[in-house]
Amino acid sequence: MPRVKCPKCNRDETVLRSGFVRGLQRYVCKFCNFHFTLVKKRQKNNASAFRKHQTTILDIAKAVGMSASTVSRALTNHGDISEATKSLIKQVSIEMDYQPNPLARSLYSRETQTIGIIIPDLENPFFAKVLSGIQHAASTAGYKVMICQSNESHKTEVANLQTMMQNWLDGILVCHTKETKSFEHIKLQLNKGIPIIHFDRICEEIDTSRVLLDNENGAEQITDHLIDQGCLNIAVLAGPKHLYITKKRLEGYFKSLQKNNIPTTPSLIAYTDFTKVSILQTVDLWLSSENPPDAIFCISDNSAIITMMYLKKKNIKVPQEICVAGFGNDYTGEIIEPALTSYDPYAFKIGQTAVELFFDQVISGDRAATKTKTVIGKLLIRDSSLRKK
């Protein structure tokens, strides 16, 4: 039988048997007076045995012949544990590939250093940029992010929130779906004291910290520009009527018409659900009217690109016959021909600002203290609306 080596001094000639502990043979090294046990490898005799076993503090404790509390304190550099013991335990933990359990730590500290993100559509370039800003700001501060996509479904959004709460996240950043009209799921979590930060599509009936786009001012600047290009019959392709961004961008549109003494034409204001079908139906209705628009302002770049492609298919020249403008500065707007006039809301900065508001609440210690910040964007004039060059 091979001799047993002491894990502390690596000698085998001074190791003797010293009884049993929890069914395991206990040894003592007479040279360094160190007691320890050996962990036998478990036989893999069934399917479950092939599952990977996550090393625990108990496994390390058995390997070095010490209590779990001693191992735990050694791994956290507790002052009561000697340097020699710390060194031994840490070496064994490395050899056994021990990984601290973040959930166990969160149970103790009530913090996970993780922020949850609920976003409607990850394929949307605007939301992708926002997410990049969130991840950059969070990782810089040593935080991780958990991302859930609602796919523009209110039911999925509610389920995402419930999942995140089960994972004990420190806070949640949320942009609501186009379907969301009830916010009971948000109210329920706020009552538990969890910081919730809204961005872009916010909830007006709940007092939370929020990051707003410069919706009204941006829409006003776009409409002003279209009027400067000689357009007087400007249609607006909006989103769902209940959405905050729809309301605010329409306010900017109305404000521009009013200050330029252009009457509002109700038939030129259309609400859609952002789908291609609803957008094309609306454009067809306008084109077949007695007084078709000479410009179309879409409150999203995706809607504007769909509109522009459809006009080109019908051999309607953009911008000579109809000017088109969007909102969001999606990268596709730059590569389409003609390039799309848009309002850049600075999506990356919106994500960063949302994380900053989260940290403001955490650092202040007052989860009820809310702030609202508006990120000012920039009008980008391109060929889709330029008649006067």
Sequence and secondary structure as in RCSB ss.txt:
>XXXX:A:sequence
MPRVKCPKCNRDETVLRSGFVRGLQRYVCKFCNFHFTLVKKRQKNNASAFRKHQTTILDIAKAVGMSASTVSRAL
TNHGDISEATKSLIKQVSIEMDYQPNPLARSLYSRETQTIGIIIPDLENPFFAKVLSGIQHAASTAGYKVMICQS
NESHKTEVANLQTMMQNWLDGILVCHTKETKSFEHIKLQLNKGIPIIHFDRICEEIDTSRVLLDNENGAEQITDH
LIDQGCLNIAVLAGPKHLYITKKRLEGYFKSLQKNNIPTTPSLIAYTDFTKVSILQTVDLWLSSENPPDAIFCIS
DNSAIITMMYLKKKNIKVPQEICVAGFGNDYTGEIIEPALTSYDPYAFKIGQTAVELFFDQVISGDRAATKTKTV
IGKLLIRDSSLRKK
>XXXX:A:secstr
      TTT  STTEEEEEEETTEEEEEETTTTEEEE        SGGGGS     HHHHHHHHT  HHHHHHHH
TT TTS HHHHHHHHHHHHHTT    HHHHHHHHS   EEEEEES TTSHHHHHHHHHHHHHHHHTT EEEEEE 
TT HHHHHHHHHHHHHTT SEEEE   TT    HHHHHHHTTT  EEEESS  TTS  EEEEE HHHHHHHHHHH
HHHTT  SEEEEE  TT HHHHHHHHHHHHHHHHTT    GGGEEE  S HHHHHHHHHHHHTSSS  SEEEESS
HHHHHHHHHHHHHTT  TTTT EEE SS  THHHHSSS  BEEE  HHHHHHHHHHHHHHHHHHS TT   EEEE
  EEE  GGG S  
